[in-house]
Amino acid sequence: MTMADVRVTYDGQANAAYISFAEPGSEPAVARMYPCDPVEVGGMINLDFDEDGRLIGVEVLAARSKVPQYLLDHAKRLDTDAG
């Protein structure tokens, strides 16, 4: 059984994470973004879908309070303080 390729990027300055479900090597265009109700989820979370209606990514703002720390620790850092 093969592990799925889920890529996570994180910008510590913006405290924003992006979890991508796109196929390796592809950069599908976001055709539709669905914002989750910030009151219901306690923050801003956006679901990105491709032109075929497939979920291709999740954007999470206030990521430190919403995303498990181990994912943030292993995410590709986009900010300048990524030592």
PyMOL Python script that loads the backbone (N, CA, C, O; Angstrom):
from pymol import cmd

cmd.read_pdbstr("""\
ATOM      1  N   MET A   1       0.847  -1.180   0.000  1.00  0.00           N
ATOM      2  CA  MET A   1       0.000   0.000   0.000  1.00  0.00           C
ATOM      3  C   MET A   1       0.890   1.241   0.000  1.00  0.00           C
ATOM      4  O   MET A   1       1.863   1.305   0.752  1.00  0.00           O
ATOM      5  N   THR A   2       0.570   2.212  -0.827  1.00  0.00           N
ATOM      6  CA  THR A   2       1.355   3.424  -0.954  1.00  0.00           C
ATOM      7  C   THR A   2       0.721   4.546  -0.149  1.00  0.00           C
ATOM      8  O   THR A   2      -0.502   4.678  -0.095  1.00  0.00           O
ATOM      9  N   MET A   3       1.570   5.351   0.476  1.00  0.00           N
ATOM     10  CA  MET A   3       1.089   6.495   1.238  1.00  0.00           C
ATOM     11  C   MET A   3       0.720   7.618   0.279  1.00  0.00           C
ATOM     12  O   MET A   3       1.440   7.868  -0.687  1.00  0.00           O
ATOM     13  N   ALA A   4      -0.367   8.280   0.530  1.00  0.00           N
ATOM     14  CA  ALA A   4      -0.794   9.401  -0.303  1.00  0.00           C
ATOM     15  C   ALA A   4       0.174  10.566  -0.140  1.00  0.00           C
ATOM     16  O   ALA A   4       0.767  10.747   0.923  1.00  0.00           O
ATOM     17  N   ASP A   5       0.327  11.346  -1.192  1.00  0.00           N
ATOM     18  CA  ASP A   5       1.200  12.506  -1.158  1.00  0.00           C
ATOM     19  C   ASP A   5       0.389  13.725  -0.757  1.00  0.00           C
ATOM     20  O   ASP A   5      -0.348  14.289  -1.567  1.00  0.00           O
ATOM     21  N   VAL A   6       0.529  14.128   0.499  1.00  0.00           N
ATOM     22  CA  VAL A   6      -0.126  15.328   0.996  1.00  0.00           C
ATOM     23  C   VAL A   6       0.982  16.310   1.331  1.00  0.00           C
ATOM     24  O   VAL A   6       1.856  16.015   2.146  1.00  0.00           O
ATOM     25  N   ARG A   7       0.946  17.470   0.706  1.00  0.00           N
ATOM     26  CA  ARG A   7       1.975  18.480   0.934  1.00  0.00           C
ATOM     27  C   ARG A   7       1.417  19.584   1.813  1.00  0.00           C
ATOM     28  O   ARG A   7       0.281  20.023   1.635  1.00  0.00           O
ATOM     29  N   VAL A   8       2.222  20.024   2.757  1.00  0.00           N
ATOM     30  CA  VAL A   8       1.805  21.086   3.670  1.00  0.00           C
ATOM     31  C   VAL A   8       2.838  22.203   3.597  1.00  0.00           C
ATOM     32  O   VAL A   8       4.040  21.962   3.711  1.00  0.00           O
ATOM     33  N   THR A   9       2.359  23.419   3.406  1.00  0.00           N
ATOM     34  CA  THR A   9       3.222  24.589   3.484  1.00  0.00           C
ATOM     35  C   THR A   9       2.730  25.432   4.644  1.00  0.00           C
ATOM     36  O   THR A   9       1.552  25.407   5.000  1.00  0.00           O
ATOM     37  N   TYR A  10       3.664  26.185   5.229  1.00  0.00           N
ATOM     38  CA  TYR A  10       3.312  26.996   6.395  1.00  0.00           C
ATOM     39  C   TYR A  10       4.090  28.296   6.380  1.00  0.00           C
ATOM     40  O   TYR A  10       5.303  28.306   6.173  1.00  0.00           O
ATOM     41  N   ASP A  11       3.380  29.392   6.601  1.00  0.00           N
ATOM     42  CA  ASP A  11       3.979  30.711   6.739  1.00  0.00           C
ATOM     43  C   ASP A  11       3.765  31.153   8.174  1.00  0.00           C
ATOM     44  O   ASP A  11       2.656  31.532   8.552  1.00  0.00           O
ATOM     45  N   GLY A  12       4.825  31.108   8.979  1.00  0.00           N
ATOM     46  CA  GLY A  12       4.720  31.448  10.394  1.00  0.00           C
ATOM     47  C   GLY A  12       4.389  32.905  10.633  1.00  0.00           C
ATOM     48  O   GLY A  12       3.707  33.231  11.604  1.00  0.00           O
ATOM     49  N   GLN A  13       4.864  33.797   9.758  1.00  0.00           N
ATOM     50  CA  GLN A  13       4.570  35.225   9.927  1.00  0.00           C
ATOM     51  C   GLN A  13       3.085  35.494   9.736  1.00  0.00           C
ATOM     52  O   GLN A  13       2.502  36.304  10.458  1.00  0.00           O
ATOM     53  N   ALA A  14       2.476  34.829   8.781  1.00  0.00           N
ATOM     54  CA  ALA A  14       1.043  34.996   8.525  1.00  0.00           C
ATOM     55  C   ALA A  14       0.218  34.009   9.344  1.00  0.00           C
ATOM     56  O   ALA A  14      -1.003  34.137   9.426  1.00  0.00           O
ATOM     57  N   ASN A  15       0.889  33.014   9.956  1.00  0.00           N
ATOM     58  CA  ASN A  15       0.221  31.936  10.687  1.00  0.00           C
ATOM     59  C   ASN A  15      -0.826  31.273   9.803  1.00  0.00           C
ATOM     60  O   ASN A  15      -1.967  31.063  10.212  1.00  0.00           O
ATOM     61  N   ALA A  16      -0.406  30.945   8.568  1.00  0.00           N
ATOM     62  CA  ALA A  16      -1.295  30.340   7.579  1.00  0.00           C
ATOM     63  C   ALA A  16      -0.667  29.061   7.038  1.00  0.00           C
ATOM     64  O   ALA A  16       0.527  29.018   6.743  1.00  0.00           O
ATOM     65  N   ALA A  17      -1.477  28.033   6.915  1.00  0.00           N
ATOM     66  CA  ALA A  17      -1.018  26.754   6.370  1.00  0.00           C
ATOM     67  C   ALA A  17      -1.866  26.409   5.158  1.00  0.00           C
ATOM     68  O   ALA A  17      -3.026  26.807   5.050  1.00  0.00           O
ATOM     69  N   TYR A  18      -1.253  25.653   4.246  1.00  0.00           N
ATOM     70  CA  TYR A  18      -1.991  25.145   3.095  1.00  0.00           C
ATOM     71  C   TYR A  18      -1.688  23.659   2.980  1.00  0.00           C
ATOM     72  O   TYR A  18      -0.530  23.246   2.919  1.00  0.00           O
ATOM     73  N   ILE A  19      -2.740  22.873   2.952  1.00  0.00           N
ATOM     74  CA  ILE A  19      -2.626  21.424   2.820  1.00  0.00           C
ATOM     75  C   ILE A  19      -3.103  21.084   1.418  1.00  0.00           C
ATOM     76  O   ILE A  19      -4.268  21.291   1.077  1.00  0.00           O
ATOM     77  N   SER A  20      -2.185  20.558   0.606  1.00  0.00           N
ATOM     78  CA  SER A  20      -2.476  20.289  -0.799  1.00  0.00           C
ATOM     79  C   SER A  20      -2.661  18.799  -1.039  1.00  0.00           C
ATOM     80  O   SER A  20      -1.860  17.978  -0.593  1.00  0.00           O
ATOM     81  N   PHE A  21      -3.727  18.466  -1.750  1.00  0.00           N
ATOM     82  CA  PHE A  21      -4.013  17.079  -2.114  1.00  0.00           C
ATOM     83  C   PHE A  21      -3.777  16.826  -3.594  1.00  0.00           C
ATOM     84  O   PHE A  21      -4.160  15.780  -4.116  1.00  0.00           O
ATOM     85  N   ALA A  22      -3.149  17.776  -4.269  1.00  0.00           N
ATOM     86  CA  ALA A  22      -2.916  17.657  -5.712  1.00  0.00           C
ATOM     87  C   ALA A  22      -1.914  16.542  -5.996  1.00  0.00           C
ATOM     88  O   ALA A  22      -1.078  16.208  -5.156  1.00  0.00           O
ATOM     89  N   GLU A  23      -2.014  15.982  -7.182  1.00  0.00           N
ATOM     90  CA  GLU A  23      -1.087  14.931  -7.582  1.00  0.00           C
ATOM     91  C   GLU A  23       0.320  15.490  -7.639  1.00  0.00           C
ATOM     92  O   GLU A  23       0.509  16.650  -8.005  1.00  0.00           O
ATOM     93  N   PRO A  24       1.328  14.673  -7.278  1.00  0.00           N
ATOM     94  CA  PRO A  24       2.713  15.142  -7.298  1.00  0.00           C
ATOM     95  C   PRO A  24       3.083  15.724  -8.658  1.00  0.00           C
ATOM     96  O   PRO A  24       2.769  15.149  -9.700  1.00  0.00           O
ATOM     97  N   GLY A  25       3.751  16.865  -8.631  1.00  0.00           N
ATOM     98  CA  GLY A  25       4.190  17.508  -9.856  1.00  0.00           C
ATOM     99  C   GLY A  25       3.134  18.344 -10.543  1.00  0.00           C
ATOM    100  O   GLY A  25       3.434  19.018 -11.528  1.00  0.00           O
ATOM    101  N   SER A  26       1.915  18.321 -10.058  1.00  0.00           N
ATOM    102  CA  SER A  26       0.859  19.108 -10.697  1.00  0.00           C
ATOM    103  C   SER A  26       0.544  20.333  -9.855  1.00  0.00           C
ATOM    104  O   SER A  26       0.733  20.335  -8.639  1.00  0.00           O
ATOM    105  N   GLU A  27       0.073  21.348 -10.504  1.00  0.00           N
ATOM    106  CA  GLU A  27      -0.372  22.573  -9.848  1.00  0.00           C
ATOM    107  C   GLU A  27      -1.746  22.923 -10.419  1.00  0.00           C
ATOM    108  O   GLU A  27      -1.864  23.856 -11.214  1.00  0.00           O
ATOM    109  N   PRO A  28      -2.780  22.187 -10.023  1.00  0.00           N
ATOM    110  CA  PRO A  28      -4.099  22.449 -10.601  1.00  0.00           C
ATOM    111  C   PRO A  28      -4.627  23.824 -10.205  1.00  0.00           C
ATOM    112  O   PRO A  28      -4.367  24.320  -9.109  1.00  0.00           O
ATOM    113  N   ALA A  29      -5.359  24.411 -11.109  1.00  0.00           N
ATOM    114  CA  ALA A  29      -5.956  25.713 -10.851  1.00  0.00           C
ATOM    115  C   ALA A  29      -7.156  25.555  -9.937  1.00  0.00           C
ATOM    116  O   ALA A  29      -7.933  24.608 -10.058  1.00  0.00           O
ATOM    117  N   VAL A  30      -7.289  26.491  -9.032  1.00  0.00           N
ATOM    118  CA  VAL A  30      -8.463  26.512  -8.159  1.00  0.00           C
ATOM    119  C   VAL A  30      -9.616  27.107  -8.958  1.00  0.00           C
ATOM    120  O   VAL A  30      -9.571  28.266  -9.370  1.00  0.00           O
ATOM    121  N   ALA A  31     -10.647  26.296  -9.168  1.00  0.00           N
ATOM    122  CA  ALA A  31     -11.809  26.759  -9.919  1.00  0.00           C
ATOM    123  C   ALA A  31     -12.880  27.332  -8.991  1.00  0.00           C
ATOM    124  O   ALA A  31     -13.663  28.198  -9.383  1.00  0.00           O
ATOM    125  N   ARG A  32     -12.898  26.832  -7.753  1.00  0.00           N
ATOM    126  CA  ARG A  32     -13.911  27.287  -6.798  1.00  0.00           C
ATOM    127  C   ARG A  32     -13.349  27.175  -5.401  1.00  0.00           C
ATOM    128  O   ARG A  32     -12.718  26.179  -5.049  1.00  0.00           O
ATOM    129  N   MET A  33     -13.584  28.209  -4.602  1.00  0.00           N
ATOM    130  CA  MET A  33     -13.162  28.206  -3.210  1.00  0.00           C
ATOM    131  C   MET A  33     -14.416  28.287  -2.352  1.00  0.00           C
ATOM    132  O   MET A  33     -15.291  29.123  -2.581  1.00  0.00           O
ATOM    133  N   TYR A  34     -14.489  27.405  -1.360  1.00  0.00           N
ATOM    134  CA  TYR A  34     -15.626  27.395  -0.453  1.00  0.00           C
ATOM    135  C   TYR A  34     -15.134  27.774   0.937  1.00  0.00           C
ATOM    136  O   TYR A  34     -14.400  27.003   1.555  1.00  0.00           O
ATOM    137  N   PRO A  35     -15.522  28.945   1.446  1.00  0.00           N
ATOM    138  CA  PRO A  35     -15.117  29.318   2.801  1.00  0.00           C
ATOM    139  C   PRO A  35     -16.022  28.637   3.825  1.00  0.00           C
ATOM    140  O   PRO A  35     -17.248  28.704   3.730  1.00  0.00           O
ATOM    141  N   CYS A  36     -15.410  27.990   4.790  1.00  0.00           N
ATOM    142  CA  CYS A  36     -16.184  27.404   5.888  1.00  0.00           C
ATOM    143  C   CYS A  36     -16.669  28.540   6.781  1.00  0.00           C
ATOM    144  O   CYS A  36     -16.035  29.593   6.848  1.00  0.00           O
ATOM    145  N   ASP A  37     -17.763  28.333   7.449  1.00  0.00           N
ATOM    146  CA  ASP A  37     -18.314  29.338   8.352  1.00  0.00           C
ATOM    147  C   ASP A  37     -17.330  29.572   9.497  1.00  0.00           C
ATOM    148  O   ASP A  37     -17.104  28.667  10.301  1.00  0.00           O
ATOM    149  N   PRO A  38     -16.736  30.772   9.590  1.00  0.00           N
ATOM    150  CA  PRO A  38     -15.730  31.012  10.623  1.00  0.00           C
ATOM    151  C   PRO A  38     -16.271  30.881  12.047  1.00  0.00           C
ATOM    152  O   PRO A  38     -15.516  30.577  12.970  1.00  0.00           O
ATOM    153  N   VAL A  39     -17.548  31.105  12.227  1.00  0.00           N
ATOM    154  CA  VAL A  39     -18.136  30.946  13.553  1.00  0.00           C
ATOM    155  C   VAL A  39     -18.217  29.466  13.915  1.00  0.00           C
ATOM    156  O   VAL A  39     -17.920  29.081  15.046  1.00  0.00           O
ATOM    157  N   GLU A  40     -18.618  28.646  12.958  1.00  0.00           N
ATOM    158  CA  GLU A  40     -18.756  27.209  13.201  1.00  0.00           C
ATOM    159  C   GLU A  40     -17.426  26.521  13.448  1.00  0.00           C
ATOM    160  O   GLU A  40     -17.343  25.619  14.281  1.00  0.00           O
ATOM    161  N   VAL A  41     -16.372  26.935  12.728  1.00  0.00           N
ATOM    162  CA  VAL A  41     -15.071  26.265  12.852  1.00  0.00           C
ATOM    163  C   VAL A  41     -14.096  27.042  13.732  1.00  0.00           C
ATOM    164  O   VAL A  41     -12.974  26.590  13.959  1.00  0.00           O
ATOM    165  N   GLY A  42     -14.511  28.197  14.225  1.00  0.00           N
ATOM    166  CA  GLY A  42     -13.659  28.972  15.115  1.00  0.00           C
ATOM    167  C   GLY A  42     -12.448  29.574  14.431  1.00  0.00           C
ATOM    168  O   GLY A  42     -11.395  29.716  15.053  1.00  0.00           O
ATOM    169  N   GLY A  43     -12.577  29.926  13.174  1.00  0.00           N
ATOM    170  CA  GLY A  43     -11.476  30.515  12.420  1.00  0.00           C
ATOM    171  C   GLY A  43     -11.792  30.515  10.943  1.00  0.00           C
ATOM    172  O   GLY A  43     -12.913  30.216  10.534  1.00  0.00           O
ATOM    173  N   MET A  44     -10.801  30.852  10.152  1.00  0.00           N
ATOM    174  CA  MET A  44     -11.012  30.925   8.707  1.00  0.00           C
ATOM    175  C   MET A  44     -10.365  29.721   8.041  1.00  0.00           C
ATOM    176  O   MET A  44      -9.149  29.540   8.099  1.00  0.00           O
ATOM    177  N   ILE A  45     -11.190  28.905   7.411  1.00  0.00           N
ATOM    178  CA  ILE A  45     -10.723  27.733   6.680  1.00  0.00           C
ATOM    179  C   ILE A  45     -11.404  27.758   5.320  1.00  0.00           C
ATOM    180  O   ILE A  45     -12.627  27.871   5.231  1.00  0.00           O
ATOM    181  N   ASN A  46     -10.601  27.649   4.254  1.00  0.00           N
ATOM    182  CA  ASN A  46     -11.127  27.671   2.895  1.00  0.00           C
ATOM    183  C   ASN A  46     -10.818  26.351   2.204  1.00  0.00           C
ATOM    184  O   ASN A  46      -9.698  25.845   2.280  1.00  0.00           O
ATOM    185  N   LEU A  47     -11.815  25.803   1.536  1.00  0.00           N
ATOM    186  CA  LEU A  47     -11.653  24.572   0.769  1.00  0.00           C
ATOM    187  C   LEU A  47     -11.534  24.939  -0.706  1.00  0.00           C
ATOM    188  O   LEU A  47     -12.371  25.671  -1.233  1.00  0.00           O
ATOM    189  N   ASP A  48     -10.498  24.436  -1.372  1.00  0.00           N
ATOM    190  CA  ASP A  48     -10.269  24.715  -2.791  1.00  0.00           C
ATOM    191  C   ASP A  48     -10.624  23.491  -3.628  1.00  0.00           C
ATOM    192  O   ASP A  48     -10.237  22.368  -3.305  1.00  0.00           O
ATOM    193  N   PHE A  49     -11.367  23.726  -4.707  1.00  0.00           N
ATOM    194  CA  PHE A  49     -11.798  22.655  -5.602  1.00  0.00           C
ATOM    195  C   PHE A  49     -11.303  22.939  -7.014  1.00  0.00           C
ATOM    196  O   PHE A  49     -11.193  24.097  -7.418  1.00  0.00           O
ATOM    197  N   ASP A  50     -11.000  21.863  -7.772  1.00  0.00           N
ATOM    198  CA  ASP A  50     -10.591  22.039  -9.161  1.00  0.00           C
ATOM    199  C   ASP A  50     -11.828  22.113 -10.049  1.00  0.00           C
ATOM    200  O   ASP A  50     -12.958  22.079  -9.563  1.00  0.00           O
ATOM    201  N   GLU A  51     -11.602  22.216 -11.356  1.00  0.00           N
ATOM    202  CA  GLU A  51     -12.707  22.375 -12.307  1.00  0.00           C
ATOM    203  C   GLU A  51     -13.624  21.157 -12.357  1.00  0.00           C
ATOM    204  O   GLU A  51     -14.759  21.261 -12.822  1.00  0.00           O
ATOM    205  N   ASP A  52     -13.147  19.996 -11.882  1.00  0.00           N
ATOM    206  CA  ASP A  52     -13.977  18.791 -11.852  1.00  0.00           C
ATOM    207  C   ASP A  52     -14.676  18.591 -10.513  1.00  0.00           C
ATOM    208  O   ASP A  52     -15.322  17.568 -10.288  1.00  0.00           O
ATOM    209  N   GLY A  53     -14.541  19.585  -9.618  1.00  0.00           N
ATOM    210  CA  GLY A  53     -15.207  19.504  -8.322  1.00  0.00           C
ATOM    211  C   GLY A  53     -14.466  18.677  -7.287  1.00  0.00           C
ATOM    212  O   GLY A  53     -15.028  18.343  -6.244  1.00  0.00           O
ATOM    213  N   ARG A  54     -13.194  18.339  -7.564  1.00  0.00           N
ATOM    214  CA  ARG A  54     -12.400  17.574  -6.602  1.00  0.00           C
ATOM    215  C   ARG A  54     -11.706  18.518  -5.631  1.00  0.00           C
ATOM    216  O   ARG A  54     -11.216  19.578  -6.022  1.00  0.00           O
ATOM    217  N   LEU A  55     -11.670  18.124  -4.363  1.00  0.00           N
ATOM    218  CA  LEU A  55     -10.968  18.900  -3.346  1.00  0.00           C
ATOM    219  C   LEU A  55      -9.473  18.806  -3.613  1.00  0.00           C
ATOM    220  O   LEU A  55      -8.914  17.711  -3.661  1.00  0.00           O
ATOM    221  N   ILE A  56      -8.825  19.958  -3.789  1.00  0.00           N
ATOM    222  CA  ILE A  56      -7.391  19.944  -4.081  1.00  0.00           C
ATOM    223  C   ILE A  56      -6.567  20.587  -2.974  1.00  0.00           C
ATOM    224  O   ILE A  56      -5.344  20.451  -2.957  1.00  0.00           O
ATOM    225  N   GLY A  57      -7.219  21.281  -2.051  1.00  0.00           N
ATOM    226  CA  GLY A  57      -6.445  21.896  -0.978  1.00  0.00           C
ATOM    227  C   GLY A  57      -7.307  22.547   0.077  1.00  0.00           C
ATOM    228  O   GLY A  57      -8.487  22.834  -0.126  1.00  0.00           O
ATOM    229  N   VAL A  58      -6.662  22.771   1.229  1.00  0.00           N
ATOM    230  CA  VAL A  58      -7.322  23.420   2.358  1.00  0.00           C
ATOM    231  C   VAL A  58      -6.392  24.516   2.863  1.00  0.00           C
ATOM    232  O   VAL A  58      -5.238  24.254   3.202  1.00  0.00           O
ATOM    233  N   GLU A  59      -6.895  25.736   2.911  1.00  0.00           N
ATOM    234  CA  GLU A  59      -6.149  26.857   3.464  1.00  0.00           C
ATOM    235  C   GLU A  59      -6.649  27.091   4.881  1.00  0.00           C
ATOM    236  O   GLU A  59      -7.854  27.183   5.118  1.00  0.00           O
ATOM    237  N   VAL A  60      -5.710  27.186   5.824  1.00  0.00           N
ATOM    238  CA  VAL A  60      -6.084  27.371   7.223  1.00  0.00           C
ATOM    239  C   VAL A  60      -5.382  28.604   7.761  1.00  0.00           C
ATOM    240  O   VAL A  60      -4.154  28.648   7.838  1.00  0.00           O
ATOM    241  N   LEU A  61      -6.171  29.609   8.134  1.00  0.00           N
ATOM    242  CA  LEU A  61      -5.630  30.792   8.789  1.00  0.00           C
ATOM    243  C   LEU A  61      -5.723  30.567  10.298  1.00  0.00           C
ATOM    244  O   LEU A  61      -6.571  29.802  10.757  1.00  0.00           O
ATOM    245  N   ALA A  62      -4.870  31.217  11.060  1.00  0.00           N
ATOM    246  CA  ALA A  62      -4.722  30.925  12.498  1.00  0.00           C
ATOM    247  C   ALA A  62      -4.346  29.451  12.658  1.00  0.00           C
ATOM    248  O   ALA A  62      -4.890  28.732  13.496  1.00  0.00           O
ATOM    249  N   ALA A  63      -3.403  29.036  11.831  1.00  0.00           N
ATOM    250  CA  ALA A  63      -3.045  27.618  11.721  1.00  0.00           C
ATOM    251  C   ALA A  63      -2.534  27.015  13.021  1.00  0.00           C
ATOM    252  O   ALA A  63      -2.806  25.848  13.301  1.00  0.00           O
ATOM    253  N   ARG A  64      -1.800  27.783  13.824  1.00  0.00           N
ATOM    254  CA  ARG A  64      -1.258  27.212  15.064  1.00  0.00           C
ATOM    255  C   ARG A  64      -2.352  26.712  15.994  1.00  0.00           C
ATOM    256  O   ARG A  64      -2.112  25.819  16.806  1.00  0.00           O
ATOM    257  N   SER A  65      -3.546  27.272  15.886  1.00  0.00           N
ATOM    258  CA  SER A  65      -4.635  26.818  16.756  1.00  0.00           C
ATOM    259  C   SER A  65      -5.530  25.779  16.092  1.00  0.00           C
ATOM    260  O   SER A  65      -6.424  25.235  16.741  1.00  0.00           O
ATOM    261  N   LYS A  66      -5.306  25.493  14.805  1.00  0.00           N
ATOM    262  CA  LYS A  66      -6.193  24.592  14.072  1.00  0.00           C
ATOM    263  C   LYS A  66      -5.515  23.347  13.505  1.00  0.00           C
ATOM    264  O   LYS A  66      -6.162  22.314  13.338  1.00  0.00           O
ATOM    265  N   VAL A  67      -4.229  23.436  13.211  1.00  0.00           N
ATOM    266  CA  VAL A  67      -3.519  22.343  12.538  1.00  0.00           C
ATOM    267  C   VAL A  67      -2.627  21.641  13.562  1.00  0.00           C
ATOM    268  O   VAL A  67      -1.964  22.309  14.356  1.00  0.00           O
ATOM    269  N   PRO A  68      -2.600  20.304  13.559  1.00  0.00           N
ATOM    270  CA  PRO A  68      -1.720  19.601  14.500  1.00  0.00           C
ATOM    271  C   PRO A  68      -0.274  20.078  14.364  1.00  0.00           C
ATOM    272  O   PRO A  68       0.222  20.276  13.254  1.00  0.00           O
ATOM    273  N   GLN A  69       0.387  20.258  15.490  1.00  0.00           N
ATOM    274  CA  GLN A  69       1.737  20.795  15.506  1.00  0.00           C
ATOM    275  C   GLN A  69       2.717  19.962  14.677  1.00  0.00           C
ATOM    276  O   GLN A  69       3.613  20.518  14.042  1.00  0.00           O
ATOM    277  N   TYR A  70       2.554  18.629  14.676  1.00  0.00           N
ATOM    278  CA  TYR A  70       3.491  17.802  13.906  1.00  0.00           C
ATOM    279  C   TYR A  70       3.418  18.110  12.416  1.00  0.00           C
ATOM    280  O   TYR A  70       4.424  17.986  11.717  1.00  0.00           O
ATOM    281  N   LEU A  71       2.248  18.509  11.910  1.00  0.00           N
ATOM    282  CA  LEU A  71       2.147  18.898  10.499  1.00  0.00           C
ATOM    283  C   LEU A  71       2.873  20.214  10.252  1.00  0.00           C
ATOM    284  O   LEU A  71       3.565  20.367   9.246  1.00  0.00           O
ATOM    285  N   LEU A  72       2.715  21.159  11.168  1.00  0.00           N
ATOM    286  CA  LEU A  72       3.413  22.441  11.009  1.00  0.00           C
ATOM    287  C   LEU A  72       4.920  22.249  11.116  1.00  0.00           C
ATOM    288  O   LEU A  72       5.679  22.899  10.397  1.00  0.00           O
ATOM    289  N   ASP A  73       5.364  21.358  12.011  1.00  0.00           N
ATOM    290  CA  ASP A  73       6.794  21.095  12.182  1.00  0.00           C
ATOM    291  C   ASP A  73       7.428  20.507  10.931  1.00  0.00           C
ATOM    292  O   ASP A  73       8.610  20.736  10.673  1.00  0.00           O
ATOM    293  N   HIS A  74       6.660  19.752  10.149  1.00  0.00           N
ATOM    294  CA  HIS A  74       7.186  19.098   8.954  1.00  0.00           C
ATOM    295  C   HIS A  74       6.788  19.800   7.656  1.00  0.00           C
ATOM    296  O   HIS A  74       7.107  19.327   6.565  1.00  0.00           O
ATOM    297  N   ALA A  75       6.101  20.913   7.777  1.00  0.00           N
ATOM    298  CA  ALA A  75       5.658  21.653   6.597  1.00  0.00           C
ATOM    299  C   ALA A  75       6.829  22.374   5.942  1.00  0.00           C
ATOM    300  O   ALA A  75       7.816  22.716   6.594  1.00  0.00           O
ATOM    301  N   LYS A  76       6.696  22.595   4.644  1.00  0.00           N
ATOM    302  CA  LYS A  76       7.653  23.439   3.930  1.00  0.00           C
ATOM    303  C   LYS A  76       7.397  24.870   4.380  1.00  0.00           C
ATOM    304  O   LYS A  76       6.282  25.376   4.256  1.00  0.00           O
ATOM    305  N   ARG A  77       8.432  25.520   4.903  1.00  0.00           N
ATOM    306  CA  ARG A  77       8.273  26.877   5.439  1.00  0.00           C
ATOM    307  C   ARG A  77       8.340  27.913   4.312  1.00  0.00           C
ATOM    308  O   ARG A  77       9.202  27.840   3.436  1.00  0.00           O
ATOM    309  N   LEU A  78       7.430  28.863   4.351  1.00  0.00           N
ATOM    310  CA  LEU A  78       7.367  29.915   3.349  1.00  0.00           C
ATOM    311  C   LEU A  78       7.824  31.262   3.887  1.00  0.00           C
ATOM    312  O   LEU A  78       7.977  32.221   3.130  1.00  0.00           O
ATOM    313  N   ASP A  79       8.042  31.333   5.197  1.00  0.00           N
ATOM    314  CA  ASP A  79       8.430  32.598   5.816  1.00  0.00           C
ATOM    315  C   ASP A  79       9.944  32.705   5.929  1.00  0.00           C
ATOM    316  O   ASP A  79      10.662  31.735   5.687  1.00  0.00           O
ATOM    317  N   THR A  80      10.418  33.871   6.291  1.00  0.00           N
ATOM    318  CA  THR A  80      11.852  34.109   6.325  1.00  0.00           C
ATOM    319  C   THR A  80      12.518  33.606   7.600  1.00  0.00           C
ATOM    320  O   THR A  80      13.744  33.508   7.651  1.00  0.00           O
ATOM    321  N   ASP A  81      11.730  33.282   8.643  1.00  0.00           N
ATOM    322  CA  ASP A  81      12.357  32.844   9.888  1.00  0.00           C
ATOM    323  C   ASP A  81      12.516  31.334   9.927  1.00  0.00           C
ATOM    324  O   ASP A  81      12.605  30.745  11.005  1.00  0.00           O
ATOM    325  N   ALA A  82      12.551  30.705   8.764  1.00  0.00           N
ATOM    326  CA  ALA A  82      12.659  29.246   8.704  1.00  0.00           C
ATOM    327  C   ALA A  82      14.087  28.792   8.894  1.00  0.00           C
ATOM    328  O   ALA A  82      14.577  28.202   7.932  1.00  0.00           O
ATOM    329  N   GLY A  83      14.764  28.944   9.855  1.00  0.00           N
ATOM    330  CA  GLY A  83      16.125  28.591  10.082  1.00  0.00           C
ATOM    331  C   GLY A  83      16.651  27.439   9.461  1.00  0.00           C
ATOM    332  O   GLY A  83      17.825  27.119   9.646  1.00  0.00           O
TER     333      GLY A  83
END
""", "prot")
cmd.dss("prot")
cmd.show_as("cartoon", "prot")
cmd.util.cbc("prot")
cmd.orient("prot")
